Amino acid sequence: MNSHNNKFGVRFESHDMSDNELDELIDASVTKHVQQKKASQAAKQQVSHKQRAQRQSQLFRFSAQGMLLCAATGKHAYDSHHAAKEAALYIQTERDTELSVYCCDICGKWHLTSH
């Protein structure tokens, strides 16, 4: 029986393997482990994309005019603070109503409020 120490500092006992053969076997094993880990992470990312899409379908719906609406509040959902502010200014001039802009805690988009 031969005693081997590989480059990872692990000691192995073998009958008919040289140090080089054993190092190659360990390298192949480590490579396979890394590939399996990457494949597992890629599968998790695909699931998270699917979950994110499902969550968004629960958070939003569309108005008859095609505007994105927050499913929780029913308010128009704007992608940015700037877009919501522009909409607020337009509505204020049309209706003479003062509106504020806020970020929704539920959907993460921007909404208008009269408060």
C-alpha positions in Angstrom: 0.0 0.0 0.0 1.4 3.4 -1.0 0.8 6.7 0.9 0.2 9.8 -1.1 0.0 13.5 -0.4 -1.6 15.5 -3.1 -1.3 19.3 -3.9 -4.5 19.9 -1.7 -2.7 18.5 1.3 -4.9 15.5 1.5 -3.3 12.2 2.3 -4.5 9.1 0.4 -3.7 5.4 0.7 -3.7 3.5 -2.6 -2.4 0.3 -4.0 -1.5 0.9 -7.6 -1.6 4.7 -8.2 1.3 7.0 -8.7 1.2 10.6 -7.3 0.5 12.0 -10.8 -2.4 9.6 -11.4 -3.9 10.4 -8.1 -3.5 14.2 -8.7 -5.3 13.8 -12.1 -8.1 11.8 -10.4 -8.5 14.5 -7.8 -8.3 17.3 -10.4 -11.1 15.6 -12.4 -13.2 15.2 -9.2 -12.8 18.9 -8.3 -13.6 20.0 -11.9 -16.8 17.8 -11.8 -17.8 19.3 -8.4 -17.3 22.9 -9.7 -19.3 22.1 -12.9 -22.1 20.6 -10.8 -22.1 23.7 -8.5 -22.4 26.1 -11.5 -25.2 24.0 -13.0 -27.0 24.1 -9.7 -26.6 27.9 -9.4 -27.9 28.4 -13.0 -31.0 26.3 -12.2 -31.6 28.4 -9.1 -31.4 31.6 -11.1 -33.9 30.2 -13.7 -36.3 29.5 -10.8 -35.8 32.9 -9.4 -36.6 34.5 -12.8 -39.7 32.4 -12.9 -40.7 33.3 -9.3 -40.0 37.0 -10.1 -42.3 36.9 -13.1 -45.0 35.2 -11.0 -44.6 37.8 -8.3 -44.9 40.7 -10.8 -48.1 39.1 -12.2 -49.5 39.2 -8.7 -48.3 42.8 -8.1 -49.5 44.4 -11.3 -52.4 44.5 -13.8 -53.3 46.7 -16.7 -56.0 49.3 -17.0 -58.3 49.4 -20.0 -56.0 52.1 -21.5 -53.0 49.8 -21.1 -51.5 51.6 -18.1 -49.6 49.5 -15.5 -51.6 49.4 -12.3 -50.5 48.3 -8.8 -52.6 45.3 -7.8 -52.5 46.3 -4.2 -53.6 49.9 -4.5 -55.1 50.1 -8.0 -53.1 53.2 -8.7 -51.1 53.8 -11.8 -47.5 52.5 -11.4 -44.8 54.6 -12.8 -41.3 53.2 -13.4 -39.4 56.3 -12.1 -39.8 59.2 -9.8 -39.4 61.5 -12.8 -42.2 59.9 -14.8 -44.5 60.1 -11.8 -43.6 63.7 -11.2 -44.3 64.6 -14.9 -47.7 62.9 -14.6 -48.5 64.7 -11.4 -47.6 68.1 -13.0 -49.8 67.3 -16.0 -52.8 66.2 -13.8 -52.4 69.3 -11.6 -52.6 71.6 -14.6 -55.6 69.7 -16.0 -57.6 69.3 -12.8 -56.2 72.0 -10.6 -55.4 69.3 -8.0 -52.2 69.2 -6.0 -50.6 65.7 -6.1 -47.5 64.2 -4.4 -45.3 61.3 -5.6 -44.3 58.3 -3.5 -42.7 55.0 -3.8 -45.0 52.0 -3.1 -43.7 49.6 -0.4 -45.6 46.8 -2.0 -44.8 47.0 -5.7 -41.7 49.2 -5.7 -43.1 51.5 -8.4 -44.0 55.2 -8.1 -47.6 56.4 -7.4 -49.5 59.7 -7.1 -51.5 60.7 -4.0 -53.5 63.8 -3.1 -52.4 63.6 0.6 
